[in-house]
Amino acid sequence: MIAMIVFVGSMAVAARAQTIGRTKLIANIPFEFIVGSKTLPAGEYTIRQFNPASDHSVLHFRSKDASVDALVQTTSAIARAPENARLIFRRYDNHYFFAEAWVDGENTGLQAPKSPAQRSAEREMAGNKAKTESVALRRK
């Protein structure tokens, strides 16, 4: 499978590190997406990190009107510190799976494990020899 990175600069992702070590991202996600085993509609979300001192932090996605939310356990990922905060989704056909969250200036991000649904979509796409892509939402 070939992975392509698509940067969507017009999507609003704002980030700031909280003084108590928590991370908070606010993102306008323009497509329906899957977090863990839960499908969330497109819209504005606040994403908060809980238990940041743990090797397995939890991210909480909550819609702007607080009508929808989801939790996902993550592991730390290390890379070059991005200039802008970003959320990364893996796209398989028309299904978007949350994959990673990065805060600007931090070289440690948070990575979600692949869900059974994502693994199934991956296998199906590989069987069809179709391309998958990574979609990054970032702040301009």
N, C-alpha and C positions, 0 to 999 in steps of 0.2 A: 504494500500500500504506500502510496505517496502522500506525504502530509504537506499541505500548503498553509502558510500563515497569512491570514487576511487581517489587516489592521483596519478597523472601522473607526476612523477619527471623528466622525460626526456623532458618535454615541457619547453620552455624558457619563463619565465615571469620575467621581470626586473621592479623594481619600485623604485621611489624616490619621496619624498615630495618636492614640489617646495617651495621656500622661501615665496612666496606670498599666501600660503595656498592652492594652487591647487594640485591635485594629477595627476601624469602621470604614466601610466603603458605601457610597451611595451610587447606584447605577440605574440607568434607564436601559433596560434590556428589551430590544425590539422584536424578540421572537419567543415563542413558547420554549421552555427548556426543562431539563430533568436534573434534579439534585437528589442523589442517592436513588431512592425508589419512587420519588414523588415528582409529578409533572406540575410545573408552575406556569401561569400565563405570562405573556409579555407585559411589561410595565416597569414602574420604578420600584426598586428594592433597596433596603438597607441591609448590609451584610456585616455582621459583627463576629469577632473572634472571641471564643470563651476558652478558658484555661490555657493561656498562651505559654505558660511555663512547661506544659506537657509536650511530649513527643507526638502526641495525638490530639491536637487542638480540635475544637468543634467550631464550625462556622454555622451561623444562624442567618437564614435568608428570610426577610419579612417584607411583605408588600407595603407600599406607602400607606394604604388604608388599613393595614394590619389584618386583612381578611384571609391572607394566605401566608403560610410560612413553612420552612423545612430546615432540618438539621443535617449536617454531614460531618463525619469525623474525617480529619485530614492528617497528613504527615508533612514534615518539613521538606522543602525542596530548595536547593542552593543553586544560584546562577548569578550572573552579573546583575548588579542592581539596575532596575529599569528607571528611566527618567520620569516616566509617568506610571501612575497606578493602572492596573489592568486586571480584567477577568478573562480567563481563557476557557473556551468551550470547544469540545470536539463535535464536529458535525458529521453525521452519517445519514445521507439522503436528506430528509427534512427533519431529522431529530437532532437536537442540540443537547449535549451532556456537559454539565459544569465539570471543569477539570482542574483549574488552578486560579489562585488569587495572589496578586503581587501589589505591594505598596511602593510608591515612588521612593527611591533612595535606599531601599532595603534589599540586601542580597539573599534573604531567606523568604521564600514564598510558601504558600500552603497548597498542597496537592491532594485532590480527592481520589479515593480508590475507584477503580472501574466497577460499576454495578453489573449484576447479571444481565440486565437489559442492554447495557453498553457492550458487553462482551459478545452478546448475541448479535447485535447490529454490526459489530466489527467482523464477526465470522461471515455474516451474510454478505457484507460489502466485499470481503476478500474473495468469497466464492464467485461473486459477480465480476470480479476484477475491477470494481469501481473505485474511484478515488474518494478518500476521506479528507477532511480539512480541519485545521484548527482556526477558530475565530477568536480574535482578541478584541475586547472592547477596552478602549483606553481614553483617557482624558486628553483633550487637545492642548 
